[in-house]
Structure formats: C-alpha cells, structure tokens
Amino acid sequence: MSDSVHERWLRGIAFNPAAPSDVLVRLLDPAAGNAGPLMCEGRGLPDPVVDAALRHPSGVIRRALARNRYVDPARLAPLASDPSGIVRAWLASGPRHHPQRVRPLPDDILVTLLMAQDGGEDGRLTAKEIIGELDSSRQIPLSFFRSIAGHEHPGLRTVATWRWQSLTPAQRAALLDDPDPGVREAAQDRNWALDPERVEARLPSFGSRNGFVFGTCALSPALVEQCFADGTVLPMARNPHTPAYALARLARHPDAEVRAAVAARPDVGPVLVAELRSDPVEYVRTCARLHPFPRTWTEYRAIDQVMGHGPDCTCPTGEPFTESNADPALGPSPDWFASCAVSEEAVLRRVAASWLGLSAELAETLARDDDEEVRIRLACHHPLAPSHLLLDVFVTRPAHRPALLELPAFPRTGRAHLIDHPDPEVRALAAADPALPDPPVADPDASVRQAAATNPSLSPEALGPLLAAPPYRRGRRVQPGTARSAHARTPRPLPERHRHRADGRPTPRDDPHAAITGMAKARTGPRVPVSVDRHPAWLLSGMMIAMDTEILVDIWQRLHADPGKSWVLFEHGTCVVLTAPDGDLAEQATEILKKFGPARAGSSAGDFGVINLEDVEGWAVTGHHNDVLAYVGPDEPQDQSEIAVGLFGRSKRHRDGTELHVVHVEDKRASANLG
C-alpha cells in the first residue's frame, strides 16, 4: 500500500463520525501524518479526544484545535494560557474559514487573552499582537464590553473603552471619572468621537478614512457643510449623530439612495416620513413605510442588516439580537421581532426570519411564506427551520450551500430523488443518502463519486476500487478522492491495547489446527484474547476490501494439508472446515458459522488467535471454534501488529457469520472414501 493511499485512509477514519474515541486519540500521533491536525480543526470531537488534544505535546495539534468551530468554545479555555504564543494567537483569530455567524468566545477566555502579560514561552509573538488578532476576529460580543465596564480590574475597564459608543451613557460617564488615571485617559481619548470640536480637529489625520468619521462621529456645523460641498453625504445620512436640520436637506437630496437612508432612520419626524412615503422611487417609499417599526437604533440596525441585501446575501452577522440587562438593550425585544413576523411588509418578515429566537409557531408560519427571501433567511438562521426547507434552499440557492451543510438540522436522508439533478453538487448530496440503493460510483463528476464513497449502503464489491482511488484535481485545488471518503464512512481497524478475556478464563496455548499446513504457531505465547464488549459495531461491521474469490480459493487449497478434507468458503474470507461432512455442505457450514461466526459481547465469541502463514503471505485468525478460520491478506490491515491483524480477521469472521454468503464449496468426500 502506498503512503499516499495509507494517509488518505487515515484521514477518512479521522472524519468518520462513528470512529471510537480511542482510535481518534491514536491519530493524534505524528506517525498518522496530517490526519490528526485536520481532525482537530475540521470536525466535532468527543470529550476524550479534546482532552488528549489539549494536553498533547505537539503545538501543531493544539493550535489546530484552537481553530475548531465545532467544539464547545468553553472546552478550549486551557489554550488561552498555552505555553505557545502561536496557539494563543490561533485561538484569538478564530476559525480559519469564517462562518456567517461567528461564535463569541466565553468571557473567561477573553479575559485570559486580554490580561496576558506576555506572548508565550516561544517568544514568537507579543501579547499585543495576540490581542490584535482577537480584536479583529469578531469573537468579542458587544455585551462583553458592557459587562466589564465596571470590572474591578482597571485593565479590563480600559478594554471596555474600545467600543465606546456601544456603552451606555452612564457607563461612559463613570469611565470618564474613573479613579484609575490610566482608565480615565483611555476614556477621554475614546470620547473624542462624541465631541464635534475634537472630531473637526482630528479629521485631517484620517485622510481617506474620512467617510468613517462622517458616518459615525458627532459632526460640527462646519463638517456638515463640508459633507454637502464634497458630495460625501451618504455616510452622513446614516450617522446617528447627524443634526435634524441636515436631515431635512438630505431627505430632498437628488440621490435616491441618500433619501432611502434618511427614510429608514428611527429619528425622522412625521412630516419628513409623510413626504418620503410619496417619493417617486419605490425603494425609498418602502423604507418610509416601515415606520413606526424602527423606533430605536438597534431596531434600525436589525432592518439595515436585511434590507436590500438580496436572496444570495452571505454577509457575516454578528452577535445575535438579544435582550440585555444593560440599558439600552443590545438588540430589539422579542415582541418587536414577533410583530415583524406577522407584518404585511416582506422586509420585516425577513428580519424576523433572521432572528434565531423566534418562536416555533412563527417559524413554522414563515417557512410557508410567499416571499422567497423570508424562507431563505429562515433556513439559514433559525434552528427550527424544517429540514425540507433547508434542502429546497440548498438546491435552488448555491450561495448558501456551505453554510446549510453545517447546520445540525440539515437532512441526512430523503435526498435520493435528486440523484439525476443536472447540478453535480446536488447529485453529490443525493449520492451520500443512505437510502439510495445504488450509489453512483461511476458518475462522470469526481465529486459525486467521492460523495458516493461515503454512502453506508455501498457494497464491498463497489467499495474496493474506491479505497485505492487517487486524488483528483478540481480547478486549482486537489481533492482527496474516494479513498478518504470511503474510509470516512467505513474505517478500518486500528491497533488496540491488549485486553483480557471477558470471562477471565485462561486462553489455551495449544494449537488445534494441525490439519492445516503452512501455518506456524501463533507468535510465542497464547492467543490474544480481546473482549468484544470493548469494540462497538463500528469496528465489527466495518466494511473490508472484497478479495477476489478465486484468490481466496487458491489460498485455502494450498493451506489445507489433508487432500480429503472438505471445507466451505464464505464471501469475506472465512473458511469452515468440515471434519464430518454430511448432506449439503453449504448448509452444514452455514449452521456452524451462524453459531460461531458472530462476535458477541461478554463471551468467548470475542476471542481470537493470530497464526503466521509460511507457504502464503498473510495470517489466519482463529476464533472459539477450532474449525472456523478467517484469512487476512498482507495488504489488508493498515497496522500489521498482532492485535490489529486479529481484530481485522475477527471482524471479517463476524461479517461472514451474519451475512452467511457461501462463495465456494470444496467437497472432498469422494477422495476421502477412496483413501
């Protein structure tokens, strides 16, 4: 087996959702290549794997975990004080591929990163550089700044000033009068944006960023006139600090976008609203019709995040709108969103559909809304959006597919009807549906074949070639091919530690298989007993590479010493030797294997022994019946340790013992009678 195929198989196992924790922990070893780092960053992990990764000696593993967006961020707290500054920086910067809605980090992690006195023992970064990564990551919610404005530690009160305009007036006043001189200085420095004279004085230093000043800061009369003179009026039309006299002029501006921005504001008086409701441009009239809904600036921002963005909008969204104990609230009230949900205005229903706190009853109503954007926003944002809606948006709106696939409610079945869809991405989705009877492993599109390789309904005959398939190129990117995908749904056994027999009885040291030539005794000592109750169905039912029947027949014919011995071969390589053949040999062997083939928890049915073969390459794996053996080829197990080989052979015996598919009968009764 080539290293490339071996590595793809390991990566497939790393992403198999049914793989046991102890197997995943072993993939953290550097010998597993990049399977460990990819797994730590790219999938949800069981708690034992998270624990192992957190204390792993390799910084590569820890920093990959730091970017995991599937693990509860609270579990990542130890990484905030990791010895490596690189690990801290990766945690501070957030997931590599930013989702639309970034999860905020827990307060304790934020405090640890913000209060660090150094950049780690490796000396590659400073604490300030790590904080810079955190500040730009969108992982600090506005609620955090408000919560620390009165913190006992002056350093955290200083941090609260970073989002000066998000603080309440009372909090700003308290920080301006803070007993700590450093906090007072920081507060006074940040307060410049609310002082028109200081804004005017600092304007030249902003250069090309003047639009930021005109859109967010308090403006003096001179700056208002400068905006009109320069034509930079749109930022001023959105600025909460724009004086009323300027708004009256902006409401009659020739640019419809400027008039619409004024119409959407919550502080526009009834006279201007009435005038804008009769504007010649429909978009302006729509903004004006929304009054009195945007009664506050938080409600205005909720509407602004939706209005005019279109059905394919994938703009990042920040902190979910929630009520806050601080005054004013960080977001509109639930009652306001409920009112939006039943509004006649489609824009307001889209706003409601974007709020994840909407009631189940209203969400169900919006899922049937006549407006497509309402349904799209509900599918992309609300946790109770029905699965059929998620699937419909996936098919019709490609822009939202990456985000939809990561939603817990996205349907994992019921997609088979899409298998003939002209879009390869849609066919790939259908190809992985477990209900699909015949996954399209021969589809002309490589991504569809890759998806089909993950389908648990795939037969062993179809799976074999996929396990060795090379990567393929899509555009500029090299995709992993079907080998990784096949193992992501059917991982192969990995070595396990020696385990004692479940019933505690000693394991016989004698070899009862004297009738078979070419076999050496099992490696010095007893057979290796492994209790099946420690190995779940993932291991026992793992799909193996189907071996050619003719090869298996030839191997067993060479292994049997007695030319008069009858035996029966089953599909996955298990051989039943018939010491007293009688009647229909296939039926006789089937009855034996039905009883002694399956591995059962809490009994000797989970035991196995490994025998080296001399005349052929590979091993024979014995069980709790002397005449039932499974052949394991030299290229089948990834690890060729005794335990790995034994587990592999036992799982083949288990599968033959449950499927009971006879592929060859060697009837030697005539030869025996002649003898």
C-alpha positions in Angstrom: 0.0 0.0 0.0 1.4 3.4 -1.0 2.0 6.0 1.7 -0.5 8.3 -0.1 -3.3 5.7 0.0 -2.4 5.0 3.6 -2.6 8.6 4.6 -5.9 9.1 2.8 -7.4 6.1 4.6 -6.2 7.6 8.0 -7.8 10.9 7.1 -11.0 9.1 6.2 -11.0 7.3 9.6 -10.3 10.7 11.3 -13.5 12.1 9.9 -15.7 9.0 10.4 -18.4 10.1 12.9 -18.7 6.6 14.3 -15.0 6.1 14.9 -14.3 5.3 18.6 -12.5 7.9 20.8 -9.5 5.7 21.5 -8.9 5.3 17.7 -9.2 9.1 17.2 -6.7 9.7 20.0 -4.2 7.4 18.3 -4.5 9.5 15.1 -3.0 12.5 17.1 0.3 10.7 16.9 2.7 12.3 14.3 3.0 8.9 12.6 -0.6 9.4 11.4 0.6 12.3 9.2 -1.7 15.3 8.9 -4.8 13.2 9.9 -4.6 14.5 13.5 -4.3 18.2 12.8 -7.0 18.1 10.1 -9.3 16.2 12.5 -8.6 18.6 15.4 -9.6 21.6 13.3 -12.3 20.2 11.0 -14.8 18.2 12.9 -16.7 17.8 16.2 -14.7 15.8 18.7 -15.7 13.5 21.6 -14.6 14.8 25.0 -11.7 12.2 25.4 -10.2 13.4 22.1 -10.5 17.1 23.1 -8.8 16.3 26.4 -6.0 14.4 24.7 -5.5 17.2 22.2 -5.4 19.9 24.9 -2.6 18.2 26.7 -0.8 17.0 23.5 2.9 17.8 23.5 2.8 18.9 19.8 1.8 22.5 19.3 0.6 21.6 15.8 -2.2 19.6 17.4 -3.1 22.2 20.0 -3.2 25.1 17.5 -5.4 23.1 15.1 -7.8 22.5 18.0 -7.7 26.3 18.7 -9.4 26.9 15.4 -12.0 24.2 15.7 -15.5 25.8 15.3 -17.4 22.6 16.1 -16.2 22.0 19.7 -17.8 23.9 22.5 -15.5 27.0 22.8 -15.7 26.7 26.6 -13.6 23.5 26.3 -10.8 25.5 24.6 -10.2 27.6 27.8 -6.7 25.9 28.5 -5.4 27.1 25.2 -5.8 30.8 26.2 -2.9 30.3 28.5 -1.0 27.8 26.4 2.8 28.0 26.6 2.9 28.6 22.8 2.0 32.1 21.7 1.1 30.7 18.3 -1.5 28.5 19.9 -3.0 31.5 21.7 -3.0 33.6 18.5 -4.8 30.9 16.6 -7.5 30.8 19.3 -7.7 34.6 19.3 -8.0 34.8 15.5 -10.9 32.3 15.4 -11.8 29.6 12.7 -9.8 29.7 9.5 -12.9 29.9 7.3 -15.2 32.4 9.0 -18.8 31.3 9.0 -21.6 33.8 8.5 -22.2 33.8 12.3 -19.1 33.7 14.4 -19.5 32.2 17.9 -18.3 34.6 20.6 -15.6 33.3 22.9 -16.6 32.8 26.6 -15.8 35.6 29.0 -13.2 33.7 30.8 -11.2 33.0 27.7 -11.5 36.6 26.6 -10.3 37.8 30.0 -7.3 35.5 29.9 -6.2 36.6 26.4 -6.7 40.3 27.2 -4.9 40.2 30.5 -1.9 38.2 29.4 1.4 39.7 30.3 3.4 38.0 27.6 3.1 36.4 24.2 4.0 32.8 25.3 7.2 31.0 26.1 8.2 30.5 22.4 8.7 34.3 22.1 7.4 34.5 18.6 4.6 36.9 19.3 3.9 39.7 21.8 0.8 39.9 23.9 -0.3 43.0 22.0 -0.1 41.1 18.7 -2.3 38.3 20.0 -4.8 40.9 21.3 -4.8 42.5 17.9 -5.8 39.1 16.4 -8.6 38.8 18.9 -9.9 42.4 18.4 -10.4 41.8 14.7 -11.8 38.3 14.9 -15.5 39.2 15.7 -15.3 36.8 18.7 -15.8 39.6 21.3 -19.5 40.4 21.6 -20.6 43.9 22.5 -22.2 42.5 25.6 -18.7 41.7 26.9 -17.6 45.3 26.7 -20.6 46.4 28.6 -20.1 43.7 31.2 -16.5 44.7 32.0 -17.1 48.5 32.1 -17.5 48.2 35.9 -14.9 45.4 36.4 -12.7 45.6 39.4 -9.5 45.3 37.3 -8.6 48.6 35.7 -7.1 46.8 32.7 -10.5 45.4 31.8 -12.2 48.7 32.3 -9.7 50.1 29.8 -10.6 47.4 27.3 -14.3 48.5 27.8 -13.5 51.8 26.2 -12.6 50.2 22.9 -16.3 50.1 22.0 -17.0 53.5 23.4 -20.3 54.2 21.6 -21.7 50.7 22.4 -21.6 51.6 26.1 -24.5 53.2 27.9 -24.3 57.0 28.7 -24.0 56.1 32.4 -21.1 53.7 31.8 -19.2 56.3 29.7 -19.7 58.9 32.4 -18.3 56.5 35.0 -15.2 55.7 33.0 -14.5 59.3 32.3 -14.5 59.8 36.1 -12.7 56.5 36.9 -10.4 56.5 39.9 -7.6 54.9 37.9 -5.7 57.5 35.8 -5.0 55.0 33.0 -8.7 54.3 32.6 -9.6 58.0 32.7 -7.0 58.7 30.0 -8.3 55.9 27.8 -11.9 57.0 28.2 -11.1 60.6 27.4 -9.2 59.5 24.3 -12.1 57.5 23.1 -14.6 60.2 23.9 -13.3 62.4 21.1 -15.8 60.8 18.6 -18.7 62.4 20.5 -17.1 65.9 20.7 -17.8 67.8 17.5 -14.9 70.2 18.0 -12.3 67.3 18.6 -13.7 65.5 15.6 -13.2 68.5 13.4 -9.6 68.9 14.8 -8.7 65.3 14.1 -10.3 65.0 10.7 -7.2 65.7 8.6 -5.3 62.9 10.3 -7.8 60.3 8.9 -7.1 61.0 5.2 -9.0 58.6 3.0 -10.9 57.3 6.1 -13.0 60.5 6.4 -16.1 58.5 5.4 -15.7 56.6 8.7 -15.8 60.0 10.6 -18.7 61.3 8.7 -20.7 58.1 9.3 -20.1 57.5 13.0 -18.9 60.7 14.8 -20.6 63.8 16.1 -20.3 66.5 13.4 -19.8 70.2 13.8 -21.7 72.6 11.5 -18.5 73.1 9.5 -18.1 69.4 8.9 -21.8 69.1 7.9 -21.3 71.8 5.3 -18.1 70.1 4.1 -20.0 66.9 3.5 -22.5 68.7 1.3 -19.7 70.5 -0.5 -17.7 67.4 -1.1 -20.7 65.2 -2.0 -19.9 62.7 0.8 -23.5 62.8 2.1 -24.4 59.1 2.2 -22.3 58.4 5.3 -23.9 61.4 7.0 -27.4 60.2 6.1 -26.7 57.0 8.1 -24.9 58.8 11.0 -26.9 58.6 14.3 -25.4 62.0 15.3 -26.4 63.9 12.2 -28.4 67.1 13.3 -32.0 67.4 12.4 -31.5 70.4 10.1 -29.1 68.4 8.0 -31.6 65.5 7.8 -34.2 67.8 6.2 -31.8 68.7 3.4 -30.7 65.1 3.0 -34.4 64.0 2.7 -34.7 66.1 -0.5 -31.3 65.0 -2.0 -31.4 64.1 -5.7 -29.7 60.7 -4.9 -32.4 58.1 -4.1 -30.0 56.1 -2.0 -29.5 59.1 0.3 -33.2 59.7 0.6 -33.8 56.0 1.4 -31.1 56.1 4.1 -32.9 59.0 5.7 -36.3 57.3 5.4 -35.0 54.3 7.3 -33.8 56.2 10.3 -35.7 56.0 13.6 -35.4 59.7 14.4 -37.1 61.1 11.3 -40.1 63.3 12.2 -43.6 62.6 10.9 -43.5 65.4 8.3 -40.4 64.0 6.6 -41.8 60.5 6.8 -45.0 61.5 5.1 -43.0 63.3 2.4 -40.8 60.3 1.8 -43.7 57.9 1.6 -44.7 59.6 -1.6 -41.2 59.5 -3.1 -41.1 58.6 -6.8 -38.7 55.7 -6.1 -40.3 52.5 -4.7 -37.3 51.6 -2.5 -37.5 55.0 -0.8 -41.2 54.6 -0.3 -40.6 51.1 1.2 -38.1 52.4 3.7 -40.6 55.1 4.8 -43.5 52.7 5.0 -41.6 50.7 7.7 -42.2 53.4 10.3 -43.0 53.2 13.1 -41.2 49.9 13.3 -37.6 51.2 13.7 -38.3 53.0 16.9 -34.7 52.6 18.2 -31.3 52.5 16.6 -31.0 48.8 17.5 -34.2 48.1 15.6 -32.9 50.2 12.7 -29.7 48.2 12.5 -31.7 44.9 12.5 -33.6 46.1 9.5 -30.4 47.5 7.8 -28.7 44.1 8.0 -31.5 42.7 5.9 -33.0 45.4 3.6 -31.6 45.5 0.1 -29.2 42.5 0.6 -30.9 40.1 -1.8 -31.6 36.4 -1.6 -28.0 35.3 -2.1 -26.6 37.5 0.7 -23.9 35.8 2.8 -22.8 38.8 4.7 -21.4 38.0 8.1 -23.7 38.6 11.0 -22.5 39.5 14.4 -23.9 38.9 17.9 -27.5 37.6 17.8 -30.0 40.2 18.7 -31.0 39.5 22.3 -32.3 41.5 25.2 -29.7 42.8 27.6 -29.8 43.8 31.2 -27.9 46.9 30.2 -29.8 50.0 29.2 -30.3 50.5 26.3 -30.7 46.9 25.2 -28.2 45.4 22.7 -31.0 44.3 20.5 -34.7 44.7 19.8 -37.2 42.9 22.1 -38.7 39.5 21.3 -42.1 41.3 21.0 -40.7 43.5 18.3 -39.5 40.5 16.3 -42.8 38.8 16.7 -44.6 41.9 15.3 -42.2 41.9 12.3 -43.1 38.2 11.7 -46.8 39.0 11.1 -46.2 42.3 9.3 -47.5 42.8 5.8 -44.1 44.1 4.8 -41.9 41.3 3.4 -38.8 43.2 4.6 -39.9 43.0 8.2 -40.8 39.3 7.9 -37.2 38.7 6.6 -35.9 40.5 9.7 -38.0 38.2 11.9 -36.8 35.1 10.0 -33.2 36.2 10.6 -33.7 36.1 14.4 -32.9 32.8 15.9 -35.1 33.4 19.0 -38.3 33.5 17.0 -41.0 31.1 18.4 -41.5 27.7 16.8 -45.1 28.7 15.8 -43.9 31.8 14.0 -41.0 30.0 12.4 -43.4 27.4 11.1 -45.5 30.1 9.6 -42.6 31.8 7.9 -41.4 28.5 6.5 -44.5 28.7 4.2 -44.1 32.4 3.4 -44.8 33.5 -0.1 -41.6 35.6 -0.1 -38.6 33.5 -1.1 -36.1 35.7 0.8 -38.1 35.1 4.0 -37.8 31.3 3.5 -34.1 31.6 2.7 -33.3 33.7 5.8 -35.3 31.3 8.0 -33.4 28.3 6.6 -30.0 30.0 7.1 -30.6 31.5 10.5 -33.3 29.7 12.5 -32.5 26.5 14.4 -36.2 25.3 13.9 -36.3 25.7 10.2 -37.8 22.5 8.8 -35.5 20.1 7.0 -37.4 20.2 3.8 -36.9 23.9 3.6 -33.1 23.6 4.1 -33.0 21.0 1.3 -35.0 23.3 -1.0 -32.7 26.3 -0.4 -29.7 24.1 -0.9 -31.0 23.0 -4.4 -32.1 26.5 -5.5 -29.5 28.8 -3.9 -25.9 27.6 -4.4 -24.5 30.6 -2.5 -25.9 29.2 0.8 -24.8 25.6 0.4 -21.6 25.6 2.5 -23.5 27.2 5.5 -26.5 24.9 5.1 -24.4 21.7 5.1 -23.1 22.5 8.6 -26.5 23.0 10.2 -27.5 20.3 12.6 -31.0 20.2 11.2 -29.8 19.6 7.6 -31.5 16.4 6.4 -29.1 13.4 6.1 -31.7 11.2 4.3 -34.6 11.9 1.9 -32.3 13.2 -0.8 -32.3 10.2 -3.2 -34.8 11.8 -5.6 -32.1 14.3 -6.5 -29.7 11.8 -7.9 -30.4 12.8 -11.6 -30.2 16.5 -10.9 -28.0 18.3 -13.6 -26.0 20.2 -10.9 -23.1 17.9 -9.7 -23.3 19.5 -6.2 -26.9 18.4 -5.8 -26.1 14.9 -7.2 -23.3 14.6 -4.7 -25.7 15.4 -1.9 -28.0 12.7 -3.1 -25.2 10.2 -3.7 -24.4 10.2 0.1 -28.0 9.4 1.1 -28.1 6.1 3.0 -31.5 5.3 1.5 -30.0 5.3 -2.0 -29.9 1.6 -3.1 -27.2 2.1 -5.8 -24.7 4.9 -5.1 -23.4 6.4 -8.4 -19.7 5.4 -8.0 -19.3 5.7 -11.8 -20.8 9.3 -12.1 -18.9 11.4 -14.6 -18.2 14.0 -11.9 -15.5 13.2 -9.4 -17.1 15.0 -6.5 -20.3 12.8 -7.0 -18.1 9.7 -6.9 -16.4 11.0 -3.8 -19.8 11.5 -2.1 -21.0 8.1 -3.2 -17.9 6.6 -1.5 -19.2 7.8 1.9 -22.6 6.0 1.5 -23.0 3.2 4.0 -25.2 1.3 1.6 -22.2 0.8 -0.7 -21.5 -2.9 -1.4 -18.0 -4.4 -0.7 -17.5 -5.0 -4.4 -18.0 -1.4 -5.2 -16.0 -0.2 -2.2 -12.8 -2.0 -3.0 -11.7 0.1 -6.1 -12.7 3.3 -4.3 -10.3 2.7 -1.4 -7.3 2.9 -3.8 -8.6 5.7 -6.0 -6.1 8.6 -6.3 -6.9 12.3 -5.6 -8.3 14.4 -8.4 -8.0 18.0 -9.4 -10.9 20.4 -9.4 -9.8 23.7 -10.8 -6.7 24.7 -8.9 -7.4 22.5 -5.9 -6.5 18.9 -5.4 -9.4 16.9 -3.9 -8.8 13.9 -1.7 -10.5 11.4 -4.0 -12.7 8.5 -2.9 -10.2 6.7 -0.7 -10.6 9.1 2.2 -14.3 9.3 1.7 -14.7 5.6 1.7 -12.9 5.3 5.0 -14.8 8.2 6.4 -17.9 6.0 6.4 -16.2 2.6 6.8 -13.0 2.9 8.8 -10.6 0.0 9.1 -9.5 -1.4 12.4 -6.5 0.3 14.1 -4.3 -1.4 16.7 -5.7 -1.6 20.2 -4.0 -2.4 23.5 -4.0 -5.9 24.8 -7.2 -6.7 26.6 -8.1 -9.6 28.9 -10.7 -12.2 28.1 -14.1 -11.1 29.2 -14.8 -14.2 31.4 -11.3 -14.2 32.9 -10.6 -17.8 31.9 -7.1 -18.7 30.7 -6.6 -18.9 27.0 -5.3 -22.3 25.7 -1.8 -22.4 24.5 -2.2 -25.4 22.2 -2.9 -25.1 18.5 -5.8 -27.3 17.5 -5.4 -26.6 13.8 -3.0 -29.4 13.0 -4.9 -30.3 9.8 -3.8 -27.1 8.1 -0.3 -27.0 6.7 1.8 -23.9 6.1 0.8 -22.5 9.5 3.3 -21.6 12.1 2.3 -21.5 15.7 0.9 -18.2 16.9 3.7 -15.9 18.0 5.2 -17.1 21.2 2.6 -17.3 23.9 -1.1 -17.7 24.0 -3.7 -16.4 21.5 -4.5 -12.8 22.0 -8.0 -12.6 23.6 -9.9 -9.4 23.1 -13.3 -8.8 24.7 -15.9 -7.8 22.1 -17.8 -5.6 24.5 -14.9 -3.1 24.2 -15.3 -2.9 20.4 -18.6 -1.5 19.2 -20.5 -2.0 16.0 -18.3 0.5 14.2 -15.4 -2.0 14.4 -17.4 -5.2 14.0 -19.3 -4.0 10.9 -16.5 -2.1 9.2 -16.6 -2.9 5.5 -13.5 -4.7 4.2 -11.8 -4.7 0.8 -13.5 -7.6 -1.0 -10.9 -10.1 -2.1 -11.2 -11.9 -5.3 -12.9 -15.3 -4.7 -10.5 -17.2 -7.0 -7.5 -15.9 -5.0 -9.2 -16.9 -1.7 -10.0 -20.4 -3.1 -6.4 -20.8 -4.2 -5.0 -19.8 -0.8 -7.2 -22.2 1.1 -6.5 -25.0 -1.2 -2.8 -24.6 -0.5 -3.3 -24.2 3.2 -5.2 -27.4 3.7 -2.9 -30.4 4.3 -5.4 -33.2 4.1 -6.5 -33.6 0.4 -9.6 -35.4 1.7 -10.8 -32.6 3.9 -14.0 -30.8 2.9 -14.4 -27.1 3.6 -16.6 -24.2 2.7 -15.5 -20.6 1.9 -17.6 -17.5 2.7 -17.6 -14.2 1.0 -15.2 -12.3 3.2 -12.5 -15.0 3.5 -13.8 -17.1 6.4 -13.3 -20.9 5.9 -15.3 -23.6 7.8 -13.5 -27.0 7.8 -16.0 -29.9 7.9 -14.5 -32.7 9.9 -17.6 -34.8 9.5 -19.1 -33.7 6.2 -22.7 -34.8 5.7 -25.5 -33.8 3.3 -25.5 -30.3 1.9 -22.0 -29.0 2.8 -23.0 -25.3 2.3 -25.9 -25.7 4.7 -23.8 -27.6 7.2 -21.1 -24.9 7.2 -23.7 -22.2 7.3 -25.1 -23.6 10.5 -21.7 -23.8 12.1 -20.8 -20.2 11.1 -24.1 -18.9 12.1 -23.4 -20.1 15.7 -19.6 -19.5 15.9 -19.0 -16.6 13.5 -20.6 -13.5 15.1 -18.6 -11.8 17.8 -20.8 -11.4 20.8 -20.2 -9.2 23.8 -19.4 -10.8 27.2 -18.5 -14.2 25.8 -15.6 -16.2 24.3 -17.1 -15.2 20.9 -14.9 -12.1 21.0 -11.6 -14.0 21.4 -9.2 -14.6 18.6 -5.7 -16.0 17.9 -3.3 -15.0 15.1 -1.3 -17.5 13.2 1.6 -16.7 10.8 1.4 -18.5 7.5 4.5 -20.0 5.9 3.5 -21.0 2.4 1.4 -18.0 1.6 1.6 -14.4 2.7 -0.8 -13.3 5.4 -2.3 -14.6 8.5 -5.1 -17.0 9.6 -7.2 -15.7 12.5 -8.8 -18.3 14.7 -11.8 -18.0 17.0 -13.7 -20.0 19.6 -14.4 -22.9 17.2 -11.4 -24.9 16.1 -12.7 -25.3 12.5 -13.6 -21.7 11.7 -10.7 -19.5 10.4 -10.5 -16.2 8.6 -7.8 -15.3 6.2 -6.2 -11.8 6.4 -4.0 -10.8 3.4 -0.7 -8.9 3.8 -2.1 -5.7 2.4 -5.4 -5.6 4.3 -4.6 -4.2 7.8 -3.0 -0.8 7.9 -1.1 -1.9 11.0 0.4 -5.4 11.0 0.7 -5.8 14.7 -0.7 -9.0 16.1 -3.7 -7.2 17.7 -4.5 -5.2 14.6 -4.4 -8.3 12.4 -6.6 -10.2 14.9 -9.2 -7.5 15.1 -9.3 -7.4 11.3 -9.8 -11.1 11.0 -12.3 -11.3 13.7 -14.4 -8.5 12.1 -14.3 -10.5 8.8 -15.5 -13.6 10.6 -18.3 -11.6 12.2 -19.4 -10.3 8.9 -19.4 -13.7 7.3 -21.2 -15.0 10.3 -24.0 -12.5 9.9 -24.3 -12.4 6.1 -23.7 -16.1 5.6 -22.9 -15.8 1.9 -21.2 -19.0 0.6 -18.9 -18.4 -2.4 -17.2 -21.8 -2.7 -17.7 -25.5 -1.6 -14.7 -27.9 -1.6 -16.3 -31.3 -1.4 -13.6 -34.0 -0.8 -15.9 -36.8 0.4 -15.1 -38.9 -2.7 -11.4 -38.6 -2.2 -11.8 -39.4 1.5 -13.8 -42.5 0.6 -11.2 -43.7 -1.9 -8.5 -43.2 0.7 
